[in-house]
Amino acid sequence: MQELLRRYGSGLTLIMCLLVAFWLLMLVIVPNITLFEQSFRPYLPVSEIGGPRDVYSADNYLKVFEGQVTSSLFGIEFEIPVRVRTFLLTIWYSMVVAGLCLMLAYPLAYYMAKIVNPKSLPTLILLLFIPLWVSEVLRAFAWWIILAFKGPLNALLLALGLIEDPIRWTNMGFTGVVIGLIYTYVLFMLFPIYNAIQSLDTNQIEAAEDLGAPWWKIHWRIVIPHAKPGIASGCVMVFMLSAGSLLVPSILGSTTSQWFTQTINETFNDALDWNTASAYAFLLLILCTLFVSVAMWLFRVKLSDIAK
Amino acid sequence: MSRSGRGEFFSFLGPSGCGKTTILRMVSGFIEPTQGTIRIGGSDMKGQRPNQRPTALIFQNLALFPLMPIWENISFGLEVRGVDKATRRKKAEELLKLVDLPGAADKMVSQLSGGQKQRVAIARALAVEPQVMLLDEPLSALDLKLRQHMRAELRAIQKRTGVTFIYITHDQGEALAMSDRVGVMSQGRIQQIADPREIYNNPVNGFVASFVGENNIFAGEVQQAASGMASFATPHGSFRARLGEVSGKAGKLYVRPEHTLLSATAGAENAIPVTVGDVSFEGNFITVHATSDSGAALTSELRNDGSATVPALGAKMFMSFDAARAAILPDANVRG
């Protein structure tokens, strides 16, 4: 604050603070508080709002338990509320996305941080960033085309003789969604890990090798423990972004892949039931945060490690 | 071509950038030599990765693993060889005792002081029972007192274990004090390999002479040579000295400051009239900076044994030296 005043004078500092305050208050806090308040009120005709039936309750939150469907896991059939099922699948496939992103990003991050000639690093990073210049919508549609039944991916796999019949990628449950989400969010995994590995003293890798460690042992005992905060940070980021993504599941989803954000969106826009939709949105936020916290506790990662 | 014997403490001494570290990295296997071979215990190391060689390298910054406790650091080499945990723990404790650091097994690296980290690094390298231990200026980060203590410690550990140590340093004092033999390097070339005494007393060329210890240097020409001695003409007078392996007539005459004498009267030979400039008293030594009448800046070091008279500032005196203690040497052996 002192620094700001010294640099820009009182007028400009006041304007900056007011702008930040406006952004924080009007665009973040007020809308969220409004939705939070609404989520506890019933969905009523306009004439009854403020009337005797307009009382606070947790009914909207309990609506996720309505509407049983039959599901099966490992061949065991069971009844489960449809929205709970959607929620659990969203969490599970977001984890799958985070896990696959990790597997893709770790070797690349290691390559970028320790193996590649530093001179060609800017080119490599540029190549990785170019896809980000294209709008997310366009990228999702690009994958929709790539994954199409008569699209280039099937054509390539057929030409290589790897498959005999074309595959309905976007009609195989969550396959399309997972591919799309990986493509969209893999860089959020790559850069935290790259930063973490880059800060590892190369002598440590050489020392381990000199002591006789094979390559996998060097990674398991030296590189991965050092990169753990970066890995955790990337996983949290990719998981949260995936679980909260609406666009990719909407475009690349199949008839059998419902994402929880789609449920929220339908309740907001199709059912126009903002109260229930708000409740679902807060459920997603709170449960995902809880889930991430538990995962971090399990893997002994501190929040301060991630913030680095 | 250089050989270090089994159980020997061998040092490579040279200025930074002379290729010492390159040699070490070639021996440990991080770089392949473009020509020549490296043999350890008689077997050619060509194509062997660092993790296959019977060497252990101690890095300049030690490269201890900060996320492991000390005992896991030390037993890491055993862990990768599939030794079970109880044995590893026991071995780590033994090694900690050997390097005089008992009870540190469960500490973390960040809890240790510089000298203690040093010992852990040595223990970690010894754990894999290497045939050759390679040390890349491991003492350079320590303060003077600790450095001197660790010199003796390293030497003692080497004698106790009987492992061949190859030590890299730019510090001549370190190399001379610890080594059985020293290889002095310059610009990627070995200049001389000999025991420390020989290196200091009989350097083969000007580089070795001036890198190891101080010298008064006179440029000039060899005049007459006979039975290893020669007379040498310089702008500051004509001197007699031992003749090194000088080709032709060009060379330089090297005299160490402690091999010179200052006296009021000229001696029989090798006397230079000087004016005393600056006298600094250093306890065991008195260093006298003087200028010869012909303009050369000279240094003389007198032992403070009670008999030495401290010359007065501006006194006119004669600096002389024994012909057997001075040598006419060629310049450094450079890539030709």
Interface residues (C-beta under 8 A of the other chain):
Chain A: D201 N203 Q204 E206 A207 A208 E209 D210 L211 G212 A213 P214 K217 R221 I222 P225 H226
Chain B: S28 G29 F30 R49 P50 N51 Q52 T55 A56 L57 F59 N61 A63 L64 F65 L67 M68 F76 G77 E79 V80 R81 R124 A125 A127 V128
